[in-house]
Amino acid sequence: MTQQPITSLLVANRGEIAVRIFRTARALGLATVAVHSDPDADALHVREADAAVRLPGAAPADTYLRGDLVIKAALAAGADAVHPGYGFLSENAGFAREVTAAGLAWIGPPPEAIEAMASKTRAKELMRAAGVPLLDPVDPTAATAADLPLLLKAAAGGGGRGMRVVRDLDTLKESLDAACAEAASAFGDGEVFAEPYVERGRHVEVQVLADSHGTVWALGTRDCSLQRRHQKVIEEAPAPALPDSLRESLHTAAVAAARAVSYQGAGTVEFLVAADGRPYFLEMNTRLQVEHPVTEAVFGLDLVALQLRIAEGAALPLTPPEPAGHAVEARLYAEDPARDWRPQTGVLHTLAVPGEAGGTVRVDTGFADGDTVGIHYDPMLAKVVAHAPTRAEAVRALAHALAGARIHGLTTNRELLVRSLRHPEFATGQPDTGFYERHLAALTEPAPDTAGRTALAALAGALAEAVPAPGAPLALRLGGWRNLRSQPQTRRYTVGGTEHEVRYGPVDPGEHPGVRILSAERHLVVLEVEGVRRTFHVKHNSNTSEVYVDSPFTGAHTLTPVPRFADPQDRTEPGSLLAPMPGTVVRVAEGLVPGAAVTAGQPLLWLEAMKMEHRIVSPASGTLTALHATLGHQVEFGALLAVVQEETPA
């Protein structure tokens, strides 16, 4: 570790984590340097930095994963330190060595510690020697029914990539091949190992912080059990409903893990806590975690500032500060949970979460109004964190902030987060990793009065569109309307694939009994619904003519006006498989060629978009008559991938 003070910091990352690190760097008086790919040329993290260096290209492999280009950028911009953030090169021991060899300070653990924990299989051997409890490994090639269920995991990475749950021996080989292929694609290493899958286990982790003088802190526990596709969605600190003895044993094991590799800096030791209360070591992440803000809130610390001070050679106090209160974090994603977590791309017209100014709610984001969410990177829009004296208060504050957020332009998991936080099982403080397997269908069901609320949102959108100019109140032109109940104003929208017709007059909202118009402006409509005043925020997209309406009462809606005369559209051939999102073809089923026989539900292609892999399956049994997608091919939303001719019943 360097003993020289840092003056200029390059963040070898993008988005939310780069913006968050820059915030601390500015507070410490450091100059900041960003790097960016071509799609990120005008991204928020670039706008926030004092200087920025282009990494030519779009794909991560050509840009943020090119350590040589990042180091060249740091030297060119005059930076004297590199912070990797999380993901990309953050756990790459070779990159850490190259940074220090170039005379730059590395804001992370020693390369030897990264290397020791880089392979989950080797890390488990180290932890076994250090006395940390482990699950016994299983040889997947010799597994029997008695070993089921099994969890297949990539040895060289995390984030849910290369991970599969196997419950049937007949699917083991297929799952193993798929996990190896995904691991090789994501991490350049196809090694996969197997271990028992613990049903209804809790994902509990310990934040550690260590200096170069021998002090190691265990900064409490975090519970990260609410996950989709093995990726965390909601995290909290401290982990609730843990016996003091278990909490203490986790702290002891985490410190032992850190000392076993002579760790320095911030890191996380992750455990799986079985239903019987026994903990098992999962892995050590040798970097800052996405969920680090909940620990910062509870301990009143800035972990990035401490990382920088440790890199400068500073010593930690012998004991950490005492924790206070409870913090909960939700990851806001541009995705549709009801449609297999399908990621969303496009322009984020509005992102506003209430409450952050008051200090109870913190928002970390890499986006601002008008920014574009592209296909190349993770679809996380923001992390929303609430801190309060008790868990119940923190959960309530976070749910309230998310429910009142205005998010226009993209489908998000906002409603799922709110419902999850308010779910009775989550309220117990003991949710497990199977939470969404059991409850996703119910959590994504439309509300009982969805049609009525959608109709109100459509009415608000129609009234806002009727305002003659931005800022002009609707009341100014009421007299100009035809005040004839037999001929009300009419607008038609499609909302979520369903068409809604809105009919209203100048004095009352027409076919909406119990609803009264109180005021209407270009971006704000106030209605009285069954005697209750309701406020609707409206955003107009001039490029696509879409209208976004958001209200705590109705939720978010995207309204697409229906033209009076429909444009003729090209008909799609029956059996066509269209790309459900823009992405890259990363796998094609073995032997798949035109003329091949396929069965309904058979996986044909795999698309990778926004760090997630999606299967494209055959819609019916029959014959593949056309295959337009090839390995490595980048496709746009709606692109024709293949055509399956359904077999004719005998």
Disulfide bonds with the S-S distance in Angstrom:
none
